[in-house]
Amino acid sequence: MAKLAFVGLGVMGYPMAGHLVKAGHSVTVWNRSTEKADRWVAEHKGSKAATPKEAASGAEFVMACVGNDDDLRSVVYGDNGIYAGLAKGAVFVDHTTASADVARELHAKAKASGFGFVDAPVSGGQAGAENGQLTIMCGGDAADYDRVKPVIQAYAKMQNLMGPAGSGQLTKMMNQICIAGLVQGLSEALAFGRASGLDLFKAVEVISKGAAGSWQMDNRHKTMIEGKFDYGFAVDWMRKDLGICLAEARRNGTSLPVTALVDQFYAEVQQMGGNRWDTSSLIVRLEAKKTKR
């Protein structure tokens, strides 16, 4: 079993770090809020560090899951950052959903310092993290990935190396593009069915068994019908991710008209006060517009 560190104990990182302990690893954590780090240590019997550098010191693998590119750089660089504590031969695994550019940057700096880097954003939401059933899309060197693979298996149901550094982030962008269109389609279908007087639960039971079926339909239709939106990934974070997707599309010349439109719909949800609602809250916007007619 390995000596590990985990930086960032948010909705995803907290249970992910816990799964590493359950797998038998020695885990040291760092979190900006020391209260949450203390709670994690009390629950999982690991240890906490005062800085990311201290957490990384002596670790064979360091995992991080923070908010965005800026958050990532803030915990990696500087005198108290992860890279200041990593030993030669160690591997840094970044689970943050960030840009491909920052992944390539971190990879280059890691290699120049004698340690490895794998960008490894995840999909599966809070439930996937808690149940150890995440999908992990990785980018980096094959040798680093091969070393990391059995460790992150503690919270993965599916993982694969997608290509060189940044490829994991690009694959996560594909994932978010798909989700944006699916949630908007499901929202429109439910709003249409309600306006038509259908029993929505019966309708979904039927159509979910055909070509319209999806994870979003199976896991979110009930709460959407009931108007409950505190079950997963927040609108603020989805907008952050879609901004990354749209910026990358401008660079590679891809047209993403549906993604751009749904991003603006999420902006309307934010204006309605739904910043922390989950992504299925797109239906609120549709029903609000219907009420105004």
Disulfide bonds with the S-S distance in Angstrom:
none
